[in-house]
Amino acid sequence: MSRQQATLGFRHCWVAKLPANDCVLSSQSREANQIFPLYFYPDSDRGIRQDKVWPRGKDGRAPNLDPKFVRDLEERLSLSFVSDGEGDLKKTFGPEDVFDYIYAVLHAPTYRTRYAEFLKRDFPRVPLTSKAELFRRLCGLGAKLVGLHLLESPLVAEHNLKTGFPEPSDDTVAKGHPKYVEPGMRAPETGEKLTTGRIYINQDQYFDGVEPEVWGFFVGGYQVCEKWLNDRRGRKLSWNDIVHYKKIVAALGETIRLMQEIDSAIGAWPME
């Protein structure tokens, strides 16, 4: 996560399994990443302090959560906290449920617009719900987002990918590329009117079936589909690169859909 620039809307949170590069969310000034680990482990000083609050879990880890925050959730939801992994969300909830809930809320479009002025100045505050059913729903939607963003979801399995890369050539991202051609525009090489969007990596080759919303999707300060190819300009894409890019396109398309579903699930703001 990073604090957003005043000129950008809030889109500055992401999930990772490993420590992230300092500017993975944005290269603009004053936007260094802040990493918030879900667990602390015994080989860190903080981890040693945390295990005095929570029982140690897998590999001796303890959740990186404020006990006051957890108690507030317990009281609101009438659920009990288990300090490792997930709960059953009927009687218990765990650190990973809390993470999924927060991740869903931070991706709600209405949250990002409603609190835009506050998000320009500070890290996001997390609104809590007293509705156990809404909490369960947001945990599930957040978990789906996490799976997509780690490219671990079945929806981005290779056999489920719909984006095409039909034309054979040298697979190199050429100078002046990528270029996006919207649906309804004409293909530069044939003049045909396109029914779906294409991302050209050179004069002859393209990824097809890419909607404008996916091409224009930002995470932090980066337009994801453009930046990934920009970083590989002048390089020949391997087969794994091509499949990976198709996964990115699929993950972003589903992310856009899930963000709307999260908004619909929350309904009226402020949350209750």
C-alpha positions in Angstrom: 0.0 0.0 0.0 1.1 3.6 -0.5 -0.4 7.0 0.1 -1.9 8.3 -3.1 -0.9 11.5 -4.9 -3.5 14.3 -4.7 -3.9 14.0 -8.5 -4.8 10.3 -8.4 -7.8 8.5 -7.1 -7.3 5.8 -4.5 -6.2 2.6 -6.1 -3.0 2.1 -4.0 -3.4 -1.3 -2.4 -2.3 -4.7 -3.6 -1.6 -8.2 -2.2 1.7 -10.0 -2.4 3.2 -13.2 -0.9 6.8 -11.8 -0.9 8.3 -8.4 -0.1 7.6 -6.0 -2.9 9.8 -3.6 -4.7 9.7 0.0 -3.3 7.8 1.5 -6.2 5.7 -1.4 -7.3 2.5 0.6 -7.0 3.8 4.0 -8.2 6.9 5.7 -9.3 5.7 9.1 -8.4 7.4 11.0 -5.6 6.4 10.3 -2.0 4.7 7.1 -2.9 7.0 4.5 -1.4 5.3 1.2 -0.6 4.3 0.4 3.0 4.1 -3.3 3.6 1.6 -4.6 6.2 2.3 -8.3 6.9 -0.7 -10.4 8.0 1.5 -12.4 10.4 4.7 -11.9 12.4 7.1 -14.8 12.8 9.3 -15.7 15.8 12.5 -14.5 14.1 11.3 -10.8 14.3 11.3 -8.7 17.5 7.7 -7.7 16.8 6.8 -11.3 16.3 8.1 -12.1 19.8 6.0 -9.3 21.3 2.9 -10.4 19.3 3.0 -14.0 20.6 2.4 -12.6 24.1 -1.0 -11.4 22.8 -2.0 -14.3 20.5 -1.3 -18.0 20.7 1.3 -19.1 18.2 0.0 -20.6 15.0 1.6 -22.3 12.0 5.4 -22.0 12.0 5.1 -20.1 15.3 3.4 -17.1 13.7 1.1 -14.6 15.3 -1.4 -12.2 13.6 -0.3 -8.6 13.0 -3.7 -7.2 14.2 -4.5 -4.8 17.0 -6.3 -6.6 19.8 -8.7 -3.6 20.2 -9.6 -3.9 16.5 -10.3 -7.6 16.9 -12.4 -7.2 20.0 -14.5 -4.5 18.2 -15.1 -7.0 15.4 -16.0 -9.8 17.8 -18.5 -7.6 19.6 -20.1 -6.2 16.4 -20.4 -9.6 14.7 -21.0 -11.9 17.8 -18.3 -14.1 16.4 -15.1 -15.4 18.2 -11.6 -14.8 16.8 -9.2 -17.6 16.1 -5.7 -16.4 15.9 -4.4 -18.4 12.9 -5.8 -19.0 9.4 -9.6 -18.8 8.7 -12.6 -19.3 10.9 -15.8 -21.0 9.9 -17.6 -17.6 9.6 -20.5 -19.1 11.5 -19.1 -18.9 15.0 -15.5 -17.9 14.3 -13.3 -15.7 12.1 -9.6 -15.6 11.7 -6.8 -13.3 10.5 -7.2 -14.3 6.9 -10.9 -13.5 7.0 -10.1 -10.1 8.4 -7.6 -9.6 5.5 -10.1 -10.6 2.9 -12.7 -8.3 4.4 -10.4 -5.3 4.4 -9.2 -6.1 0.8 -12.8 -6.1 -0.4 -13.7 -2.8 1.3 -10.6 -1.1 -0.1 -11.7 -2.2 -3.6 -15.2 -0.9 -3.3 -15.6 1.9 -5.9 -18.0 3.9 -3.6 -15.5 3.7 -0.7 -12.8 5.1 -3.0 -14.9 8.0 -4.2 -16.8 8.8 -0.9 -13.6 9.1 1.1 -11.4 10.5 -1.7 -10.4 13.6 0.2 -9.4 11.7 3.3 -7.5 9.2 1.2 -5.4 12.0 -0.2 -4.0 12.8 3.2 -3.6 9.5 5.1 -3.7 5.8 4.9 -7.3 4.3 4.6 -9.5 3.8 7.6 -11.5 0.5 7.5 -15.2 0.8 8.2 -16.6 -2.1 10.2 -20.0 -3.7 9.8 -22.2 -5.2 12.5 -23.9 -7.5 10.0 -22.4 -11.0 10.1 -23.9 -11.9 6.7 -22.3 -8.8 5.1 -19.0 -9.6 6.7 -19.2 -13.2 5.3 -20.1 -11.9 1.9 -17.2 -9.4 1.8 -14.8 -12.1 3.1 -15.7 -14.3 0.2 -15.4 -11.5 -2.4 -12.1 -10.3 -0.9 -10.8 -13.9 -1.1 -11.7 -14.0 -4.8 -9.8 -10.8 -5.4 -6.8 -12.1 -3.5 -6.8 -15.3 -5.7 -7.0 -13.2 -8.8 -4.3 -10.7 -7.9 -1.9 -13.5 -7.0 -2.8 -15.2 -10.3 -3.9 -18.3 -8.3 -7.6 -18.3 -9.1 -9.1 -21.0 -11.3 -10.4 -18.2 -13.4 -6.9 -17.5 -14.7 -6.0 -21.1 -15.3 -4.6 -21.5 -18.8 -7.5 -23.5 -20.0 -10.0 -20.8 -19.0 -8.2 -17.9 -20.8 -10.2 -16.2 -23.5 -7.7 -13.6 -24.7 -6.2 -14.6 -28.1 -2.7 -14.1 -29.6 -3.5 -15.4 -33.0 -0.8 -14.1 -35.4 2.6 -15.8 -35.8 5.7 -13.6 -36.0 8.8 -12.9 -33.9 6.8 -12.1 -30.7 8.9 -9.0 -30.0 7.4 -5.9 -28.4 8.4 -3.3 -31.0 9.4 0.3 -30.6 6.4 2.5 -30.3 4.3 -0.3 -28.8 2.1 -1.4 -27.2 -0.8 0.2 -29.0 -4.5 -0.3 -28.1 -7.2 -0.3 -30.8 -10.7 0.0 -29.4 -13.7 -2.0 -30.5 -15.4 -0.2 -33.5 -12.0 1.1 -34.8 -10.3 -0.3 -37.8 -7.4 -2.8 -37.6 -4.2 -1.0 -38.8 -3.0 -4.0 -40.8 -6.3 -4.9 -42.6 -8.7 -2.0 -42.2 -11.4 -4.4 -40.8 -13.7 -2.9 -38.2 -13.0 -4.5 -34.8 -15.7 -6.0 -32.6 -13.3 -6.4 -29.7 -10.3 -4.4 -28.5 -6.7 -5.4 -29.5 -3.4 -4.7 -27.9 -0.7 -4.6 -30.6 2.9 -5.5 -29.6 4.2 -4.9 -33.1 2.9 -4.2 -36.5 1.5 -7.7 -37.0 0.8 -9.3 -33.6 -1.8 -8.5 -31.0 -3.7 -9.7 -28.0 -7.4 -9.7 -28.8 -10.6 -9.7 -26.8 -9.4 -6.9 -24.5 -12.1 -4.5 -23.3 -11.3 -0.8 -23.0 -11.9 -0.9 -19.2 -9.3 -3.6 -18.9 -6.7 -1.8 -21.0 -7.3 1.4 -19.0 -7.3 -0.2 -15.5 -4.8 1.3 -13.1 -3.2 -0.1 -9.9 -1.6 2.7 -8.1 0.1 5.0 -10.6 0.5 2.3 -13.3 -1.8 1.4 -16.2 -1.2 -2.4 -15.8 -1.7 -3.7 -19.3 0.4 -1.0 -20.8 3.2 -0.9 -18.3 3.8 -4.7 -18.4 4.5 -4.5 -22.1 6.4 -1.2 -21.9 8.8 -2.9 -19.5 9.5 -5.6 -22.1 9.8 -3.3 -25.2 12.6 -4.6 -27.5 12.3 -8.1 -26.0 10.9 -11.3 -27.5 8.1 -12.7 -25.5 8.3 -16.3 -24.5 5.3 -18.6 -24.5 5.2 -18.3 -20.7 5.2 -14.5 -21.1 2.3 -14.6 -23.5 0.3 -16.9 -21.2 1.1 -14.7 -18.2 -0.1 -11.6 -20.0 -3.4 -13.4 -20.9 -3.8 -14.2 -17.2 -3.3 -10.5 -16.3 -6.0 -9.5 -18.8 -8.4 -12.1 -17.3 -7.6 -11.1 -13.7 -8.3 -7.4 -14.4 -11.5 -8.1 -16.2 -12.8 -10.2 -13.3 -11.5 -7.6 -10.8 -13.6 -4.9 -12.4 -16.7 -7.2 -12.2 -16.0 -8.1 -8.5 -15.5 -4.4 -7.6 -19.0 -3.7 -8.7 -20.3 -6.8 -6.9 -18.6 -5.5 -3.7 -20.3 -2.2 -4.1 -23.7 -3.9 -4.6 -23.2 -6.1 -1.5 -22.4 -3.1 0.7 -25.3 -1.0 -0.6 -25.8 2.2 1.3 -22.9 4.1 2.9 -21.9 4.6 5.6 -21.7 0.9 6.3 -23.9 -0.6 9.1 
